[in-house]
Amino acid sequence: MAEFRPATPEQDAFRRELLEHGFFVESGVPGIYGRSAAFERIRRGFDRLVDEAAAPEEPETLRFPPLLPRKQLEASGFLKSFPHLAGSVFAFEGGDAEAAALQERAGRHEDWSEFQAQTDVVLTPAACYPVYPAMAARGPLPAAGRTVDAGAAYTFRAEPSGDPARLQAFHQRELVRLDEPGSIAGWVEGWRDHGLELLGRLGLDATADVASDPFFGRGGRMLASSQREQRLKFEILVEIAGPEPTAVASFNNHQDHFAAAFGLEREGGGAVHTGCLGFGHERIVLALLRTHGFDLDGWPATVRRELWP
């Protein structure tokens, strides 16, 4: 079971405020909350702004469920780099006797996992993951490359925490670029700048920095260092509930990682590199609530016009 990260006093106080004002609905499990209509209104307003920012690229729109074929996750390398974050789906396997034993244990809230077997699907860890095998299945990419809008999909990370900004299930609004190697870095950095400008229009004090993924183990520290040195990942940071600013968006250059994993090719030959960006919807909503308060009618008029024209 993933290790629980306790909240700081400031984080816990903010979580309680979110619950008291009805923006979060308690589930009893850390990092799993219902959301109110007001919360969703903010989230959808922000998502529309991303639609507008992406429109000049004319991305192809694809939507996938929050479940991923297990073989795709295995091929992606996620389990090598992030085994501590993965979530699998299990289902009942057995007959009448096993069903009765399961029900008895579940009634006592005891472990009933022995009556479950792993299925062919896992919880999607990032909205971009289904895109790469889907594009590879079509055959070679066009010479001009392709941008895919994967939408604001529910994603899962097994990291329970008392910090309201560190959820186990959350929406990631992702765009993916598949193109020749020399173009990806510029695309990633351009969207980093778009993201800063967009969040600034919403009155957030946002900054960008070079970052690294939470790779697992000792080998992961070397991967993280290399990722930073090559400037393959950027994050936009905003103060939510401390003690340090929280990443609310990331911009990633995968180089040939996913192309090699799924056999992506280009028309006429040549290497394929990929990049993606992800806006963390819930964290952005939390940053807006933290900055402007819980009364949406009292938010600055400029911010309200941006979100709800």
C-alpha positions as CSV (number, residue, x, y, z in Angstrom):
1,M,0.0,0.0,0.0
2,A,1.3,3.5,-0.9
3,E,2.6,5.5,2.0
4,F,0.4,8.2,3.3
5,R,1.9,11.7,3.3
6,P,0.5,13.8,6.2
7,A,-0.6,17.4,5.6
8,T,1.1,20.5,7.0
9,P,-1.1,22.6,9.3
10,E,-1.7,25.1,6.5
11,Q,-2.6,22.3,4.0
12,D,-5.0,20.7,6.5
13,A,-6.6,24.1,7.2
14,F,-7.2,24.7,3.5
15,R,-8.6,21.2,3.1
16,R,-11.1,21.9,5.9
17,E,-12.1,25.2,4.3
18,L,-12.8,23.5,1.0
19,L,-15.0,21.0,2.7
20,E,-16.8,23.7,4.8
21,H,-17.5,25.8,1.7
22,G,-18.7,22.7,-0.2
23,F,-16.1,22.8,-3.0
24,F,-14.8,19.3,-1.9
25,V,-17.0,16.4,-0.7
26,E,-15.4,14.0,1.7
27,S,-15.1,10.4,0.8
28,G,-13.1,9.0,3.7
29,V,-10.1,8.1,1.6
30,P,-7.2,10.6,1.4
31,G,-6.9,12.3,-2.0
32,I,-10.4,11.2,-3.2
33,Y,-13.0,13.9,-3.1
34,G,-16.3,14.8,-4.8
35,R,-16.5,18.2,-6.4
36,S,-19.3,20.8,-6.2
37,A,-21.0,22.5,-9.1
38,A,-19.1,25.7,-8.3
39,F,-15.8,23.7,-8.5
40,E,-16.8,22.2,-11.8
41,R,-17.8,25.6,-13.1
42,I,-14.3,26.9,-12.6
43,R,-12.7,23.8,-14.0
44,R,-14.8,23.9,-17.2
45,G,-14.1,27.6,-17.6
46,F,-10.4,27.0,-17.5
47,D,-10.7,24.0,-19.9
48,R,-12.3,26.4,-22.4
49,L,-9.3,28.7,-22.2
50,V,-7.1,25.7,-23.1
51,D,-9.4,25.0,-26.1
52,E,-8.9,28.5,-27.3
53,A,-5.1,28.4,-26.8
54,A,-4.8,25.1,-28.7
55,A,-7.1,26.1,-31.6
56,P,-4.4,27.5,-33.9
57,E,-2.7,24.1,-34.0
58,E,-6.0,22.5,-35.2
59,P,-5.3,19.4,-33.0
60,E,-7.1,16.1,-33.6
61,T,-9.5,15.5,-30.7
62,L,-9.5,12.1,-29.1
63,R,-11.1,11.0,-25.9
64,F,-10.2,7.9,-24.0
65,P,-11.6,6.3,-20.8
66,P,-9.7,6.4,-17.5
67,L,-8.7,2.8,-18.1
68,L,-5.7,1.6,-20.1
69,P,-4.9,-1.8,-21.5
70,R,-2.4,-3.4,-19.2
71,K,-0.1,-4.4,-22.1
72,Q,0.1,-0.7,-23.1
73,L,1.2,0.3,-19.7
74,E,3.8,-2.5,-19.6
75,A,5.2,-1.4,-23.0
76,S,5.3,2.2,-22.0
77,G,8.0,1.7,-19.4
78,F,5.9,3.3,-16.6
79,L,6.3,0.3,-14.3
80,K,10.1,0.6,-14.6
81,S,10.1,4.3,-13.7
82,F,7.0,4.7,-11.5
83,P,5.9,1.4,-10.0
84,H,5.0,3.2,-6.8
85,L,2.3,5.3,-8.6
86,A,0.6,2.6,-10.7
87,G,-2.9,1.4,-10.0
88,S,-4.3,-2.0,-11.4
89,V,-7.8,-3.2,-11.7
90,F,-8.8,-6.5,-10.2
91,A,-12.1,-8.4,-10.4
92,F,-13.7,-11.4,-8.6
93,E,-12.6,-14.9,-9.6
94,G,-14.3,-17.9,-8.0
95,G,-17.5,-19.8,-7.3
96,D,-20.2,-19.7,-4.7
97,A,-17.9,-20.6,-1.9
98,E,-15.4,-17.9,-2.7
99,A,-18.2,-15.4,-3.2
100,A,-19.6,-16.2,0.3
101,A,-16.1,-15.9,1.9
102,L,-15.5,-12.6,0.1
103,Q,-18.8,-11.2,1.3
104,E,-18.1,-12.3,4.9
105,R,-14.6,-10.7,5.0
106,A,-15.8,-7.6,3.3
107,G,-18.6,-7.3,5.9
108,R,-15.9,-7.1,8.5
109,H,-13.8,-4.8,6.4
110,E,-11.0,-7.4,6.3
111,D,-8.7,-8.2,3.4
112,W,-10.6,-10.0,0.6
113,S,-8.0,-9.5,-2.2
114,E,-7.2,-13.2,-2.5
115,F,-10.6,-13.7,-4.3
116,Q,-9.6,-11.1,-6.9
117,A,-7.6,-11.6,-10.1
118,Q,-5.8,-9.0,-12.2
119,T,-7.7,-7.9,-15.3
120,D,-6.5,-6.7,-18.6
121,V,-6.9,-3.0,-17.7
122,V,-5.1,-0.6,-15.4
123,L,-5.9,2.9,-14.2
124,T,-4.6,5.5,-16.6
125,P,-1.6,7.3,-15.1
126,A,-1.5,10.1,-17.7
127,A,-4.0,11.3,-20.3
128,C,-1.4,11.0,-23.1
129,Y,-0.6,7.3,-22.7
130,P,-3.4,6.0,-25.0
131,V,-2.4,8.4,-27.7
132,Y,0.9,6.8,-28.7
133,P,-0.3,3.2,-29.5
134,A,-3.4,4.7,-31.2
135,M,-1.2,6.8,-33.5
136,A,1.2,3.9,-34.2
137,A,-1.7,1.7,-35.2
138,R,-2.6,4.1,-38.0
139,G,0.8,3.7,-39.7
140,P,3.4,6.4,-40.5
141,L,2.8,10.0,-39.3
142,P,2.3,12.7,-42.0
143,A,5.4,14.7,-42.8
144,A,4.0,17.7,-41.0
145,G,3.6,15.7,-37.7
146,R,0.4,15.6,-35.7
147,T,-1.0,17.3,-32.6
148,V,-3.6,15.4,-30.5
149,D,-5.9,16.9,-27.9
150,A,-6.4,14.1,-25.4
151,G,-8.9,16.2,-23.4
152,A,-9.2,16.5,-19.6
153,A,-9.1,12.9,-18.7
154,Y,-9.4,11.4,-15.2
155,T,-6.0,10.0,-14.2
156,F,-4.8,8.1,-11.2
157,R,-1.6,8.1,-9.1
158,A,-1.3,6.0,-5.9
159,E,0.0,8.7,-3.6
160,P,-2.5,9.3,-0.7
161,S,-1.9,12.6,1.0
162,G,-3.6,15.0,3.4
163,D,-2.5,17.8,1.1
164,P,-5.7,18.8,-0.9
165,A,-3.5,19.6,-3.9
166,R,-2.1,16.1,-4.1
167,L,-5.0,14.0,-5.2
168,Q,-5.1,10.3,-6.2
169,A,-7.7,10.9,-8.9
170,F,-7.6,14.1,-10.9
171,H,-8.2,15.7,-14.4
172,Q,-5.2,16.2,-16.6
173,R,-5.8,18.3,-19.7
174,E,-3.2,17.1,-22.2
175,L,-2.0,17.9,-25.7
176,V,0.5,15.6,-27.5
177,R,2.8,16.5,-30.3
178,L,4.4,13.8,-32.6
179,D,6.9,15.2,-35.0
180,E,10.5,15.2,-36.2
181,P,13.1,15.4,-33.4
182,G,14.2,19.0,-34.0
183,S,10.7,20.5,-33.5
184,I,9.6,19.1,-30.1
185,A,11.8,21.3,-27.8
186,G,10.4,24.4,-29.4
187,W,6.8,23.2,-29.1
188,V,7.3,22.3,-25.4
189,E,8.9,25.6,-24.5
190,G,6.3,27.5,-26.5
191,W,3.5,25.9,-24.6
192,R,5.3,26.6,-21.3
193,D,5.2,30.3,-22.2
194,H,1.5,30.1,-23.3
195,G,0.7,28.5,-20.0
196,L,2.4,31.2,-18.0
197,E,0.5,33.9,-19.9
198,L,-2.8,32.0,-19.5
199,L,-2.5,31.6,-15.8
200,G,-1.3,35.2,-15.4
201,R,-4.5,36.4,-17.1
202,L,-6.3,34.6,-14.2
203,G,-4.5,36.6,-11.6
204,L,-2.2,33.8,-10.5
205,D,1.4,34.5,-9.5
206,A,2.9,31.7,-11.7
207,T,6.5,30.9,-12.4
208,A,8.2,28.3,-14.6
209,D,11.2,26.1,-13.8
210,V,13.1,23.1,-15.0
211,A,11.8,19.9,-13.3
212,S,12.1,16.2,-13.2
213,D,9.6,13.3,-12.8
214,P,9.3,11.3,-9.5
215,F,11.4,8.3,-10.8
216,F,11.6,5.4,-8.4
217,G,14.6,4.2,-6.5
218,R,18.4,5.0,-6.7
219,G,18.4,4.6,-10.5
220,G,15.6,7.1,-10.6
221,R,17.7,9.8,-9.1
222,M,20.1,9.5,-12.0
223,L,17.3,9.6,-14.5
224,A,15.9,12.7,-12.8
225,S,19.3,14.4,-12.9
226,S,19.7,13.7,-16.6
227,Q,16.2,14.9,-17.3
228,R,17.0,18.2,-15.6
229,E,20.4,18.6,-17.3
230,Q,18.8,18.1,-20.7
231,R,15.9,20.5,-19.9
232,L,13.4,17.9,-20.9
233,K,10.7,18.9,-18.4
234,F,9.3,22.2,-17.3
235,E,6.7,22.9,-14.6
236,I,4.6,25.9,-13.9
237,L,4.4,26.6,-10.1
238,V,1.8,28.4,-8.1
239,E,1.4,28.9,-4.4
240,I,-1.5,26.9,-3.0
241,A,-1.0,25.8,0.6
242,G,2.7,25.6,0.9
243,P,5.2,25.0,2.2
244,E,6.6,25.5,-1.4
245,P,4.8,26.4,-4.6
246,T,2.9,23.5,-6.3
247,A,3.3,22.4,-9.9
248,V,0.0,23.0,-11.7
249,A,1.2,22.2,-15.2
250,S,4.0,20.3,-16.9
251,F,5.6,20.4,-20.3
252,N,7.6,17.3,-21.4
253,N,10.0,16.3,-24.1
254,H,10.0,12.5,-24.3
255,Q,12.5,12.4,-27.1
256,D,12.1,8.9,-28.8
257,H,10.9,7.1,-25.6
258,F,7.3,6.5,-26.7
259,A,8.2,6.3,-30.4
260,A,10.5,3.4,-29.7
261,A,8.1,1.7,-27.3
262,F,5.2,1.7,-29.7
263,G,6.9,1.7,-33.1
264,L,6.0,5.2,-34.3
265,E,7.2,6.0,-37.8
266,R,7.2,9.0,-40.2
267,E,6.2,9.1,-43.9
268,G,9.3,8.8,-45.9
269,G,11.3,7.5,-42.9
270,G,13.1,9.4,-40.2
271,A,12.9,9.4,-36.4
272,V,9.8,10.4,-34.4
273,H,10.0,12.3,-31.2
274,T,7.1,13.2,-28.9
275,G,6.2,15.9,-26.4
276,C,3.2,16.5,-24.2
277,L,1.8,19.2,-21.9
278,G,-0.6,18.7,-19.0
279,F,-2.6,21.2,-17.1
280,G,-3.7,19.9,-13.7
281,H,-7.3,21.1,-13.5
282,E,-7.9,20.5,-9.8
283,R,-4.7,22.2,-8.8
284,I,-5.5,25.2,-10.9
285,V,-9.0,25.5,-9.4
286,L,-7.5,25.2,-5.9
287,A,-4.9,27.9,-6.8
288,L,-7.7,30.2,-8.0
289,L,-9.7,29.6,-4.8
290,R,-6.7,30.2,-2.6
291,T,-5.9,33.4,-4.5
292,H,-9.3,34.9,-5.0
293,G,-11.4,33.4,-2.2
294,F,-14.5,31.1,-1.9
295,D,-17.0,33.7,-3.1
296,L,-16.9,33.5,-6.9
297,D,-19.0,36.6,-7.3
298,G,-16.3,38.5,-5.5
299,W,-13.5,37.5,-7.8
300,P,-11.9,40.2,-9.9
301,A,-14.0,41.1,-12.9
302,T,-11.2,40.5,-15.3
303,V,-10.8,36.9,-14.0
304,R,-14.5,36.2,-14.2
305,R,-14.7,37.5,-17.8
306,E,-11.8,35.1,-18.7
307,L,-13.5,32.1,-17.3
308,W,-17.1,32.9,-18.0
309,P,-17.4,35.4,-20.9
